[in-house]
Amino acid sequence: MGIYLFFLFFVVIFAVLNSPKWKGYIGELGVRRLLKKLKNDEFEVLHNIMLEKDGKTTQIDHIIIGRTGIFVVETKNYKGWILGSQYSDYWTQSIYKRKKRFQNPLHQNYGHIKFLEHHLQDYSGPYFSLIAFSKRGTLKNIKIISEDVHVIQSDEVLKVIQSKTVIGMSPESVKRVADIIREANCRSFKMGRNHVHAIQQNQ
């Protein structure tokens, strides 16, 4: 019985550590650690925000509000080669000879920005869309043509944020925008459960 329980425990732990949800969480933690390096008096950094619009919800990994704009970061902890272009419906994950399609993450992040626009109707500054892949993945032939869209490795997030130099908001406006997003955050248990269910229905 002892050996059986040990084996069962090992199988459960292995399944959890290899689940997409856990891998995604690990990717988010890496970006969180990087974002702590941003100066608190210049940026407002929010994590794991869930917004509601017209009865639908979306979950945003990281939102960084600075005087140069709002940065919306979607983390992806995929391994292998990653191939895609800005306007294609699907991208490709290639691991040796095995290929798997997944939805264009830029479309996902575009949806995140639309939810933010709904709640920040008085904000007229720029939004920057960042898709941050962990070091497990290698970006290959990613074709991006917009200056406000970035597909990068996770350790390049700070570099992109700090590369924007056109000031458009006062420190007071930065705080006010962050407070509006915090107020709109609706991460209740029921809302989270419904959001996961909606994702599963669309897969």
BAFI-3210 file (N, C-alpha, C; in Angstrom, 3 decimals, decimal comma, padded with zeros to 6 digits):
// residues 203
n [1|2|3|4|5|6|7|8|9|10|11|12|13|14|15|16|17|18|19|20|21|22|23|24|25|26|27|28|29|30|31|32|33|34|35|36|37|38|39|40|41|42|43|44|45|46|47|48|49|50|51|52|53|54|55|56|57|58|59|60|61|62|63|64|65|66|67|68|69|70|71|72|73|74|75|76|77|78|79|80|81|82|83|84|85|86|87|88|89|90|91|92|93|94|95|96|97|98|99|100|101|102|103|104|105|106|107|108|109|110|111|112|113|114|115|116|117|118|119|120|121|122|123|124|125|126|127|128|129|130|131|132|133|134|135|136|137|138|139|140|141|142|143|144|145|146|147|148|149|150|151|152|153|154|155|156|157|158|159|160|161|162|163|164|165|166|167|168|169|170|171|172|173|174|175|176|177|178|179|180|181|182|183|184|185|186|187|188|189|190|191|192|193|194|195|196|197|198|199|200|201|202|203]
n.u [000,832|002,000|003,932|002,251|000,779|002,861|003,622|001,256|001,154|003,445|002,672|000,518|001,800|003,574|001,731|000,534|002,713|003,237|001,042|-000,736|-001,751|-000,184|002,387|001,962|001,569|004,096|005,551|004,403|005,265|008,006|008,062|006,854|008,847|010,798|009,464|009,425|011,631|011,090|010,718|008,923|007,860|007,437|006,006|002,996|002,198|000,301|-001,081|-002,529|-005,262|-008,767|-011,273|-014,589|-016,970|-019,897|-021,086|-019,105|-015,830|-012,324|-008,948|-006,033|-002,574|-000,412|-000,346|001,117|001,378|002,579|004,170|004,522|002,595|000,294|001,133|000,440|000,769|001,088|001,898|003,682|004,503|005,861|007,597|010,131|010,274|008,804|006,580|005,122|002,909|001,864|-000,859|-001,934|-004,223|-003,509|-000,642|002,433|003,779|006,739|008,285|010,946|009,998|007,369|004,463|002,333|-000,608|-001,619|-003,782|-003,338|-001,522|-001,462|-003,953|-005,424|-004,345|-005,081|-007,783|-007,719|-006,860|-009,040|-010,963|-009,797|-009,951|-012,688|-013,122|-011,515|-012,312|-011,742|-009,102|-006,645|-004,195|-001,397|-001,560|000,444|001,164|002,449|003,831|005,183|007,445|008,775|012,137|012,079|011,091|011,884|011,952|011,027|011,118|009,067|006,776|006,270|004,719|003,877|004,562|003,692|003,412|004,866|006,701|008,428|011,225|010,857|012,716|013,138|011,213|011,409|013,237|011,761|009,676|011,132|012,134|010,308|009,759|008,216|006,470|003,264|001,500|000,772|002,239|000,104|-002,008|-001,203|-001,469|-004,215|-005,332|-004,441|-005,845|-008,487|-008,486|-007,932|-010,258|-012,088|-011,383|-012,432|-012,087|-013,601|-014,505|-016,608|-016,714|-014,182|-014,393|-016,392|-015,073|-012,957|-014,513|-015,658|-013,413|-012,710|-014,905|-014,499|-012,293]
n.v [-001,208|001,217|001,698|001,908|004,258|006,119|006,006|006,895|009,491|010,542|010,436|012,232|014,659|014,910|015,229|017,656|019,454|019,414|020,464|022,785|025,038|025,241|025,574|027,978|029,635|029,565|030,886|033,445|034,173|034,556|036,874|038,626|038,901|040,285|042,702|043,899|045,421|047,854|051,318|052,353|054,892|055,717|053,912|051,968|048,741|045,986|042,756|039,748|040,465|040,561|041,439|042,617|042,805|043,518|041,144|039,288|037,988|038,706|037,718|039,219|039,008|040,802|044,271|047,295|050,550|053,561|056,789|056,949|055,403|052,560|049,283|046,117|042,897|039,639|036,479|033,619|030,329|028,453|025,750|024,912|025,815|028,886|030,151|032,676|035,374|038,830|039,210|036,729|033,998|031,797|030,592|028,665|026,022|024,330|021,344|019,539|017,267|017,511|019,427|022,003|023,890|027,062|029,597|032,898|034,841|037,591|038,402|037,654|039,387|041,798|041,710|041,942|044,586|045,931|045,446|046,922|049,491|049,849|050,248|052,406|054,947|057,635|057,760|058,511|057,820|055,849|052,263|049,472|046,378|043,456|040,338|037,896|035,436|032,640|031,490|028,892|028,695|029,378|032,115|032,268|033,660|035,569|037,827|041,144|044,269|046,577|049,387|049,473|046,926|044,038|041,085|039,056|037,691|036,784|038,049|040,447|042,259|044,513|046,072|046,793|048,305|050,419|051,542|053,247|056,639|058,928|061,182|061,145|061,231|062,509|061,947|061,777|061,072|058,540|057,101|057,414|056,017|053,420|052,995|052,953|050,606|048,728|048,983|048,012|045,391|042,096|039,623|037,416|034,201|032,919|034,360|033,798|031,026|030,909|032,203|030,420|028,260|029,363|029,649|026,957|026,088|027,343|026,164]
n.w [000,000|000,782|-001,217|-003,409|-002,793|-002,788|-005,481|-006,667|-005,657|-006,880|-009,586|-009,604|-008,873|-011,034|-013,131|-012,427|-012,528|-015,217|-016,385|-018,494|-017,156|-014,810|-015,934|-017,246|-015,045|-013,848|-015,822|-015,593|-013,031|-013,429|-015,016|-013,239|-011,285|-012,731|-013,254|-010,794|-010,699|-011,775|-011,104|-008,288|-008,025|-010,561|-012,073|-012,141|-011,322|-012,143|-011,536|-012,843|-013,500|-013,742|-015,943|-016,691|-019,311|-020,966|-020,051|-020,474|-019,687|-019,209|-018,623|-017,559|-017,661|-016,866|-016,216|-016,911|-015,957|-017,017|-017,431|-020,125|-021,280|-021,444|-020,781|-021,850|-020,928|-022,022|-021,001|-022,170|-021,762|-023,536|-025,121|-027,599|-031,136|-032,106|-034,379|-036,433|-037,516|-037,377|-038,172|-038,710|-038,141|-036,643|-034,832|-034,843|-032,974|-032,862|-032,218|-032,646|-035,042|-034,610|-034,853|-033,665|-033,720|-032,404|-031,077|-032,315|-030,176|-030,134|-030,986|-028,784|-026,857|-027,979|-027,536|-024,747|-024,502|-025,583|-023,614|-021,546|-022,667|-022,563|-019,848|-019,349|-020,470|-020,501|-020,940|-023,288|-024,218|-025,510|-026,012|-025,429|-026,736|-025,472|-025,994|-024,155|-024,300|-022,574|-021,844|-022,605|-025,097|-028,552|-030,592|-033,923|-037,087|-036,563|-037,589|-037,320|-037,692|-036,479|-034,389|-031,813|-030,954|-029,606|-029,748|-027,748|-025,825|-022,403|-020,734|-021,944|-021,424|-019,668|-021,103|-023,383|-022,220|-021,082|-023,363|-024,447|-024,724|-024,995|-023,202|-021,848|-019,769|-016,503|-013,218|-011,438|-013,105|-013,888|-011,489|-011,120|-013,304|-012,703|-010,320|-011,239|-012,744|-010,738|-009,250|-011,084|-011,263|-011,013|-009,564|-008,334|-006,879|-008,247|-010,655|-011,692|-012,069|-014,022|-016,087|-016,699|-017,557|-019,864|-021,502|-021,889|-023,328|-025,730|-026,822]
ca.u [000,000|002,874|004,520|001,165|000,484|003,997|003,528|000,119|001,582|004,386|001,916|-000,251|002,739|004,060|000,634|000,360|003,856|003,218|-000,224|-000,579|-002,040|000,988|003,471|001,640|001,790|005,539|005,961|003,964|006,112|009,265|007,855|006,608|010,126|011,440|008,735|009,733|012,770|010,595|010,641|007,556|007,371|007,235|005,123|002,043|002,255|-000,828|-000,969|-003,666|-006,475|-009,901|-012,218|-015,878|-017,583|-021,053|-021,330|-017,949|-014,666|-010,994|-007,932|-004,815|-001,449|000,294|-000,615|002,067|000,978|003,663|003,897|004,600|001,469|-000,122|001,737|-000,382|001,705|000,590|003,044|003,533|005,600|005,910|008,930|010,256|010,290|007,532|006,515|003,839|002,930|000,953|-002,270|-002,399|-005,147|-002,833|000,803|002,867|004,809|007,424|009,225|011,499|009,134|005,965|003,999|001,030|-001,110|-002,323|-004,350|-002,441|-001,642|-001,688|-005,398|-005,838|-003,969|-005,918|-009,025|-007,445|-006,808|-010,407|-011,594|-009,251|-010,529|-014,064|-013,101|-010,690|-012,805|-011,147|-007,672|-006,442|-002,808|-001,126|-001,472|001,495|000,886|003,674|003,711|006,476|007,697|009,867|013,335|011,825|010,746|012,755|011,138|011,525|010,348|007,892|006,676|005,491|004,916|003,381|005,513|003,132|003,271|006,180|006,772|009,770|011,520|010,395|013,729|013,214|010,046|011,853|013,881|010,714|008,997|012,032|012,467|009,302|010,239|007,291|005,675|001,893|000,694|001,371|002,246|-001,242|-002,825|-000,777|-002,107|-005,668|-005,629|-004,247|-006,944|-009,691|-008,349|-008,092|-011,682|-012,824|-010,956|-013,557|-011,585|-014,325|-014,414|-017,611|-016,307|-013,044|-014,879|-017,104|-014,076|-012,311|-015,489|-015,812|-012,217|-012,793|-015,934|-014,002|-011,141]
ca.v [000,000|002,372|001,921|002,357|005,655|006,906|006,064|007,758|010,857|010,942|010,651|013,473|015,785|015,012|015,762|019,064|020,228|019,441|021,021|024,116|026,077|025,399|026,144|029,384|030,328|029,710|031,955|034,709|034,497|035,077|038,265|039,394|039,221|041,326|043,967|044,507|046,324|049,168|052,256|052,488|056,260|056,011|052,925|051,159|047,398|045,162|041,370|038,828|041,288|040,057|042,497|042,190|043,709|042,941|039,778|038,447|038,321|038,404|037,734|039,849|038,592|041,940|045,602|048,272|051,910|054,524|058,091|056,797|054,624|051,346|048,086|044,939|041,786|038,263|035,571|032,290|029,461|027,373|025,338|024,663|026,968|029,596|030,826|033,321|036,754|039,668|039,145|035,363|033,505|030,807|030,462|027,267|025,560|023,212|020,626|018,540|017,111|017,645|020,801|022,232|025,245|027,698|030,877|034,038|035,517|039,021|038,584|037,557|040,619|042,862|041,638|042,504|046,042|046,402|045,457|048,072|050,706|049,947|050,767|053,616|055,739|058,971|057,640|058,614|057,543|054,608|050,934|048,657|044,952|042,667|038,889|037,531|033,995|032,246|030,987|027,539|028,807|030,150|032,845|032,087|034,262|036,280|039,021|042,192|045,504|047,709|049,844|049,300|045,486|043,425|039,663|039,063|036,781|037,402|038,908|041,703|043,087|045,805|046,817|047,381|049,347|051,565|052,127|054,260|057,875|060,051|061,341|061,565|061,277|062,981|060,913|061,682|060,327|057,140|056,514|057,385|054,909|052,175|052,859|052,567|049,186|047,966|049,016|047,188|044,001|041,315|038,270|036,585|032,773|032,587|034,959|033,038|029,727|031,129|032,551|029,167|027,482|029,970|029,303|025,558|025,958|027,896|025,400]
ca.w [000,000|000,845|-002,545|-004,296|-002,482|-003,253|-006,936|-006,993|-005,347|-007,931|-010,819|-009,450|-008,926|-012,421|-013,946|-012,085|-013,010|-016,679|-016,866|-019,086|-016,168|-013,945|-016,726|-017,450|-013,776|-013,683|-016,728|-015,015|-011,886|-013,932|-015,434|-012,014|-010,648|-013,528|-013,132|-009,496|-010,877|-012,177|-009,981|-007,785|-008,173|-011,980|-012,694|-011,383|-011,897|-011,704|-011,991|-012,769|-013,443|-014,511|-016,265|-017,252|-020,290|-021,679|-019,602|-020,760|-018,871|-019,725|-017,580|-018,075|-016,821|-016,268|-016,763|-016,389|-016,312|-016,845|-018,046|-021,579|-021,784|-020,755|-021,353|-021,551|-021,132|-022,012|-020,907|-022,767|-021,330|-024,521|-025,540|-029,031|-032,024|-032,220|-035,672|-036,668|-037,974|-036,604|-038,534|-038,971|-037,118|-035,799|-034,841|-034,803|-032,049|-033,495|-031,359|-033,561|-036,213|-034,197|-034,928|-033,061|-033,914|-031,297|-031,481|-032,329|-028,877|-030,327|-031,011|-027,386|-026,160|-028,546|-026,772|-023,425|-024,627|-025,788|-022,294|-020,828|-023,251|-022,061|-018,475|-019,293|-021,602|-020,480|-021,264|-024,742|-024,527|-026,246|-025,424|-026,028|-026,573|-025,337|-025,801|-023,585|-024,269|-021,691|-022,511|-023,095|-026,508|-029,433|-031,560|-035,278|-038,182|-036,080|-038,433|-036,664|-038,433|-035,696|-033,384|-030,476|-030,725|-029,403|-029,403|-027,187|-024,727|-021,165|-020,122|-022,695|-021,089|-019,134|-022,183|-024,220|-021,449|-020,909|-024,662|-024,774|-024,094|-025,182|-021,989|-022,139|-018,552|-015,266|-012,184|-010,872|-014,064|-013,807|-010,304|-011,314|-014,223|-011,954|-009,355|-011,983|-013,095|-009,495|-008,897|-012,056|-011,126|-010,476|-009,385|-007,380|-007,195|-009,247|-011,923|-012,182|-012,532|-015,283|-017,100|-017,111|-018,313|-021,191|-022,274|-022,244|-024,357|-027,001|-027,300]
c.u [000,871|003,483|003,471|000,860|001,614|003,939|002,401|000,469|002,511|003,653|001,145|000,658|003,249|002,995|000,438|001,472|003,894|001,918|000,010|-000,795|-000,836|002,147|003,230|001,904|003,275|006,071|005,591|004,859|007,447|009,148|007,584|007,909|010,854|010,787|008,958|010,890|012,334|010,439|009,187|006,989|007,146|006,208|004,164|001,986|001,149|-000,689|-002,323|-004,985|-007,568|-010,918|-013,464|-016,391|-018,695|-021,278|-020,198|-016,784|-013,379|-010,006|-006,619|-003,662|-000,809|-000,118|000,355|001,635|002,120|003,306|003,949|003,456|001,166|000,438|000,936|000,439|000,984|001,796|002,699|004,751|005,646|007,364|008,940|010,367|008,878|007,560|005,136|004,019|001,790|-000,519|-002,768|-003,293|-004,459|-001,320|001,154|003,950|005,429|008,457|009,726|010,560|007,649|005,575|002,583|000,620|-001,732|-002,777|-003,313|-002,576|-001,830|-003,177|-005,959|-005,535|-004,721|-007,261|-008,862|-007,480|-008,201|-011,191|-011,095|-009,831|-011,950|-014,094|-012,317|-011,065|-012,242|-009,653|-007,499|-005,008|-002,627|-001,217|-000,383|001,218|002,192|003,316|005,090|006,589|008,884|011,034|013,168|011,535|011,743|011,908|011,789|010,577|009,027|007,827|005,701|005,770|004,460|004,372|004,992|002,892|004,655|006,019|008,214|009,984|011,194|011,426|013,919|012,082|010,473|012,470|012,840|010,027|009,860|012,425|011,473|009,621|009,290|006,349|004,279|001,008|001,484|001,416|000,871|-002,161|-002,481|-001,466|-003,616|-006,083|-005,509|-005,391|-008,239|-009,652|-008,525|-009,572|-012,497|-012,484|-012,032|-013,161|-012,290|-014,212|-015,376|-017,206|-015,143|-013,461|-015,588|-016,145|-013,368|-013,249|-015,651|-014,621|-012,292|-013,826|-015,448|-012,809|-011,550]
c.v [001,265|002,706|002,457|003,840|006,564|007,082|006,991|009,217|011,382|011,254|011,960|014,689|015,994|015,639|017,251|019,915|020,337|019,993|022,408|025,237|026,333|026,030|027,624|030,207|030,559|030,827|033,326|035,129|035,085|036,535|039,148|039,834|040,332|042,690|044,639|045,499|047,715|050,054|052,486|053,888|056,640|055,090|052,323|049,803|046,543|043,761|040,661|039,579|040,650|041,177|041,915|043,253|042,970|041,475|038,810|038,891|038,021|038,532|038,218|039,540|039,772|043,228|046,568|049,643|052,847|055,821|058,021|055,961|053,412|050,139|046,871|043,711|040,452|037,336|034,211|031,449|028,224|027,002|025,074|025,950|027,550|030,400|031,467|034,728|037,518|039,415|037,739|034,894|032,571|030,930|028,982|027,069|024,306|022,616|019,422|018,412|017,283|019,118|020,910|023,679|025,766|029,084|031,987|034,798|037,022|039,328|038,551|038,865|041,827|042,894|042,209|044,032|046,620|046,433|046,645|049,382|050,937|050,580|052,070|054,566|057,156|058,952|057,631|058,316|056,202|053,361|050,175|047,190|044,170|041,199|038,405|036,015|033,701|031,713|029,543|027,550|029,665|030,798|032,764|032,748|034,865|037,625|040,024|043,506|046,745|048,083|049,644|047,836|044,860|041,955|039,395|037,882|037,517|038,336|040,225|042,653|044,468|046,683|047,505|048,523|050,605|052,216|053,205|055,537|059,060|060,118|061,851|061,687|061,855|061,839|060,712|060,881|058,850|056,446|056,392|056,239|053,574|051,935|052,443|051,081|048,317|047,891|048,113|045,711|043,186|039,860|037,539|035,123|032,414|033,123|034,189|031,694|029,866|031,465|031,301|028,315|028,026|029,648|027,876|025,335|026,397|027,127|024,313]
c.w [000,000|-000,503|-003,511|-004,069|-002,954|-004,768|-007,363|-006,763|-006,439|-009,232|-010,757|-009,561|-010,344|-013,319|-013,688|-012,685|-014,527|-017,242|-017,452|-018,072|-015,278|-014,703|-016,991|-016,205|-013,535|-014,585|-016,188|-013,858|-012,330|-014,343|-014,218|-011,359|-011,403|-013,304|-011,783|-009,605|-011,339|-010,950|-009,576|-007,970|-009,632|-012,637|-011,660|-012,078|-011,286|-012,305|-011,894|-012,575|-014,302|-014,688|-016,903|-018,212|-021,008|-021,322|-019,884|-019,885|-019,627|-018,581|-018,182|-017,126|-016,098|-016,988|-016,100|-016,887|-016,003|-017,552|-019,561|-022,148|-020,922|-021,504|-020,887|-021,930|-020,987|-022,013|-021,509|-022,404|-022,235|-024,811|-027,046|-029,828|-032,111|-033,512|-035,844|-037,199|-037,304|-036,912|-038,878|-037,826|-036,130|-035,929|-034,697|-033,752|-032,649|-032,537|-032,146|-034,768|-035,874|-034,185|-034,350|-033,272|-032,617|-031,743|-031,376|-031,005|-028,992|-030,414|-029,595|-026,652|-026,700|-027,821|-025,374|-023,469|-024,829|-024,472|-021,484|-021,355|-022,754|-020,678|-018,348|-020,423|-021,633|-020,807|-022,781|-025,155|-025,219|-025,363|-026,169|-025,701|-026,573|-025,121|-025,378|-023,469|-023,348|-022,518|-022,999|-024,596|-027,271|-030,512|-032,934|-036,274|-037,700|-036,808|-037,806|-037,385|-037,664|-034,598|-031,962|-030,131|-030,640|-029,029|-029,013|-026,244|-023,430|-020,538|-020,863|-022,353|-020,595|-020,221|-023,060|-023,482|-021,367|-022,226|-025,083|-024,003|-024,223|-023,982|-022,337|-020,920|-017,395|-014,261|-011,561|-011,788|-014,046|-012,637|-010,503|-012,237|-013,491|-010,975|-010,042|-012,327|-011,846|-009,100|-009,812|-011,937|-010,410|-010,276|-008,248|-007,805|-008,331|-010,609|-012,531|-012,739|-013,872|-016,408|-017,618|-017,955|-019,732|-022,077|-022,765|-023,349|-025,721|-027,557|-028,279]
res [m|g|i|y|l|f|f|l|f|f|v|v|i|f|a|v|l|n|s|p|k|w|k|g|y|i|g|e|l|g|v|r|r|l|l|k|k|l|k|n|d|e|f|e|v|l|h|n|i|m|l|e|k|d|g|k|t|t|q|i|d|h|i|i|i|g|r|t|g|i|f|v|v|e|t|k|n|y|k|g|w|i|l|g|s|q|y|s|d|y|w|t|q|s|i|y|k|r|k|k|r|f|q|n|p|l|h|q|n|y|g|h|i|k|f|l|e|h|h|l|q|d|y|s|g|p|y|f|s|l|i|a|f|s|k|r|g|t|l|k|n|i|k|i|i|s|e|d|v|h|v|i|q|s|d|e|v|l|k|v|i|q|s|k|t|v|i|g|m|s|p|e|s|v|k|r|v|a|d|i|i|r|e|a|n|c|r|s|f|k|m|g|r|n|h|v|h|a|i|q|q|n|q]
***
